[in-house]
Amino acid sequence: MKSLIDSQPTAMQHVGYSTLFYFGTSSVETHRLPGKSTFEIVHSPIESYGWEFVRYQWFEEKNGLFVLERRALEPDEIAYFERLQQRLTLSS
């Protein structure tokens, strides 16, 4: 398992009570990526879900996504992303 510590998101988005950290795409508009594209998102906690990393891939025809990998973040990764989230909040 690869640690996400010090990985720099290519985009960040605050949505409701959650923050999304995007990797592998420079835009939060992932629906514009070509078919078969892969990208990753770190999701901050929301409702009953904790911090998690998810790697997605579009189907070839772009009519849906499937999950290639999903895992909970490790405590040191959570601390790292909480710091990034605070910076995002402060800069807003």
Backbone bond lengths (Angstrom), bond angles and torsions (degrees), N, CA, C in turn:
res aa  C-N    CA-C-N  psi(-1)  N-CA   C-N-CA  omega(-1)  CA-C   N-CA-C  phi
1 M - - - 1.439 - - 1.530 108.14 -
2 K 1.313 116.58 130.92 1.453 122.94 -179.85 1.527 109.88 -87.72
3 S 1.333 115.59 130.41 1.463 120.41 177.89 1.526 109.87 -73.73
4 L 1.313 115.81 144.49 1.461 121.69 179.42 1.528 112.53 -95.10
5 I 1.338 116.92 2.08 1.465 120.77 179.43 1.520 108.61 -60.08
6 D 1.307 116.11 133.79 1.467 125.10 178.72 1.523 114.34 69.78
7 S 1.316 118.81 5.02 1.467 119.36 174.51 1.528 107.24 -77.64
8 Q 1.310 115.75 133.77 1.457 120.71 -177.34 1.522 110.15 -96.89
9 P 1.312 117.58 121.81 1.461 119.86 177.12 1.527 110.47 -63.80
10 T 1.315 116.30 147.60 1.462 120.54 176.16 1.515 111.10 -85.00
11 A 1.331 117.11 -17.60 1.469 122.20 176.13 1.521 108.05 -159.95
12 M 1.330 116.09 152.14 1.461 121.92 175.63 1.521 107.76 -133.75
13 Q 1.334 115.30 146.58 1.457 120.12 -179.23 1.516 108.94 -143.84
14 H 1.323 116.10 132.12 1.458 121.20 174.88 1.523 107.38 -96.89
15 V 1.334 116.08 119.52 1.460 121.88 -177.31 1.520 108.19 -125.20
16 G 1.314 116.67 110.90 1.463 119.80 -178.83 1.509 110.52 57.95
17 Y 1.314 116.67 -120.52 1.457 121.66 -179.34 1.524 112.68 -98.83
18 S 1.313 117.24 13.75 1.453 121.35 -175.92 1.526 110.74 -126.45
19 T 1.315 115.18 155.89 1.455 121.80 173.89 1.515 107.80 -119.73
20 L 1.324 115.66 135.43 1.460 122.05 178.20 1.523 108.66 -112.29
21 F 1.319 116.50 130.81 1.455 123.56 178.06 1.527 107.01 -111.67
22 Y 1.325 116.78 114.98 1.462 122.25 -175.33 1.523 110.87 -95.93
23 F 1.331 115.96 143.00 1.453 123.68 175.74 1.525 108.00 -133.64
24 G 1.314 117.27 138.98 1.460 120.87 177.08 1.508 113.77 88.41
25 T 1.307 117.01 3.38 1.451 121.65 174.96 1.522 107.40 -148.90
26 S 1.305 116.05 141.46 1.460 119.08 -178.95 1.522 111.35 -90.18
27 S 1.307 116.21 3.57 1.459 120.59 -177.10 1.515 110.58 -133.79
28 V 1.323 115.02 146.97 1.455 119.13 174.45 1.530 109.97 -78.67
29 E 1.316 117.24 -5.02 1.461 121.70 178.67 1.529 109.22 -88.81
30 T 1.329 115.09 67.89 1.459 120.59 -175.57 1.522 112.61 -63.24
31 H 1.327 116.80 -20.46 1.468 119.41 179.13 1.530 111.59 -66.00
32 R 1.326 117.77 -13.08 1.472 121.22 178.74 1.526 112.81 -88.52
33 L 1.317 117.19 -6.53 1.464 120.27 178.80 1.523 109.74 -70.63
34 P 1.330 117.19 148.04 1.472 119.35 178.73 1.524 111.93 -68.36
35 G 1.329 115.62 161.21 1.461 121.47 176.92 1.515 110.94 -55.10
36 K 1.308 116.93 148.28 1.460 126.57 -178.33 1.522 113.65 72.95
37 S 1.332 118.61 1.25 1.464 121.02 178.58 1.519 110.49 -67.43
38 T 1.321 115.71 145.95 1.457 121.28 173.67 1.523 109.11 -115.79
39 F 1.303 115.80 150.07 1.452 122.13 175.97 1.519 107.51 -157.26
40 E 1.334 115.35 161.74 1.456 121.09 -178.33 1.515 109.62 -122.71
41 I 1.320 115.28 150.69 1.458 121.93 175.73 1.524 108.41 -137.66
42 V 1.330 115.19 134.12 1.461 120.96 167.63 1.521 105.57 -98.75
43 H 1.307 115.88 124.13 1.465 123.36 -178.96 1.524 108.60 -101.97
44 S 1.334 117.29 127.80 1.461 119.67 173.14 1.527 108.32 -75.62
45 P 1.330 117.30 165.62 1.467 119.62 -176.74 1.524 112.78 -61.49
46 I 1.314 113.87 143.27 1.460 121.29 174.25 1.525 107.61 -152.53
47 E 1.305 115.61 134.35 1.466 123.11 -177.90 1.521 110.57 48.32
48 S 1.321 118.62 -119.40 1.465 120.05 -175.45 1.531 113.22 -92.83
49 Y 1.334 117.57 5.13 1.461 121.20 -179.15 1.519 110.27 -101.48
50 G 1.323 116.80 137.96 1.457 121.50 176.23 1.521 110.42 -91.84
51 W 1.312 115.61 -168.85 1.464 121.32 176.50 1.525 108.92 -61.43
52 E 1.331 116.27 133.20 1.462 118.04 176.22 1.521 112.16 -149.78
53 F 1.320 114.27 153.07 1.457 124.17 176.34 1.521 107.26 -105.80
54 V 1.336 116.50 133.13 1.463 120.21 178.11 1.528 108.77 -135.41
55 R 1.329 116.33 130.14 1.468 122.34 173.85 1.524 107.08 -104.29
56 Y 1.335 115.23 123.94 1.463 122.72 -177.57 1.518 111.03 -111.59
57 Q 1.324 115.60 158.76 1.464 121.60 170.33 1.522 108.72 -142.51
58 W 1.334 114.40 133.99 1.459 119.27 173.77 1.520 109.55 -71.81
59 F 1.335 116.29 145.60 1.456 119.10 169.47 1.515 107.87 -63.62
60 E 1.294 117.01 162.32 1.469 120.77 -178.24 1.522 111.56 -56.62
61 E 1.311 116.81 -39.91 1.468 120.74 -177.49 1.527 112.64 -88.83
62 K 1.355 117.58 3.89 1.460 123.17 178.04 1.523 114.07 59.55
63 N 1.296 117.87 30.28 1.460 119.37 176.14 1.524 111.21 -101.76
64 G 1.310 117.06 16.85 1.452 120.35 177.02 1.515 111.55 171.12
65 L 1.309 114.43 168.23 1.462 122.99 -179.83 1.510 110.05 -117.07
66 F 1.317 115.78 152.30 1.454 117.92 166.32 1.515 108.94 -131.17
67 V 1.298 115.62 155.91 1.454 122.76 -176.79 1.520 108.55 -91.92
68 L 1.338 115.43 122.02 1.458 120.97 177.22 1.522 111.62 -87.27
69 E 1.330 115.60 -32.76 1.464 120.77 -177.48 1.524 108.45 -155.80
70 R 1.301 115.88 143.13 1.467 121.84 176.15 1.522 107.03 -147.07
71 R 1.343 114.96 133.42 1.462 118.71 177.13 1.522 109.90 -156.84
72 A 1.321 114.75 153.83 1.461 121.16 173.61 1.523 108.84 -74.07
73 L 1.326 116.62 148.50 1.451 120.53 177.03 1.515 110.75 -76.19
74 E 1.326 115.35 149.23 1.459 122.62 174.88 1.532 108.30 -76.95
75 P 1.341 118.35 157.78 1.464 120.71 -178.12 1.529 114.34 -53.78
76 D 1.341 118.58 -40.94 1.464 119.88 179.52 1.532 111.50 -69.50
77 E 1.325 117.37 -31.75 1.463 120.78 175.83 1.528 110.26 -69.16
78 I 1.326 116.85 -39.58 1.467 120.93 178.15 1.525 109.53 -60.33
79 A 1.322 117.58 -45.88 1.468 121.13 179.41 1.521 110.47 -59.73
80 Y 1.322 117.18 -41.74 1.464 121.83 179.09 1.534 110.84 -61.50
81 F 1.319 117.54 -48.40 1.461 120.68 -178.03 1.533 112.16 -72.62
82 E 1.312 118.11 -28.14 1.465 119.56 173.53 1.531 110.60 -64.59
83 R 1.348 116.81 -38.15 1.471 120.03 176.23 1.530 110.54 -64.83
84 L 1.331 116.75 -43.40 1.471 119.61 177.34 1.526 110.74 -61.79
85 Q 1.316 116.37 -40.58 1.462 121.49 -179.95 1.532 110.57 -63.60
86 Q 1.323 117.25 -40.38 1.468 120.69 177.97 1.525 110.37 -63.43
87 R 1.334 117.21 -41.31 1.467 120.09 178.02 1.517 111.25 -62.83
88 L 1.327 116.75 -39.25 1.465 120.98 178.09 1.531 110.01 -63.63
89 T 1.319 116.16 -43.93 1.463 121.11 -179.35 1.532 110.78 -64.52
90 L 1.315 117.06 -41.69 1.458 121.54 -179.54 1.528 112.78 -68.12
91 S 1.327 116.33 -32.09 1.464 119.90 -178.78 1.516 112.94 -84.25
92 S 1.344 117.77 -9.57 1.473 121.36 -179.41 1.502 112.13 -79.54
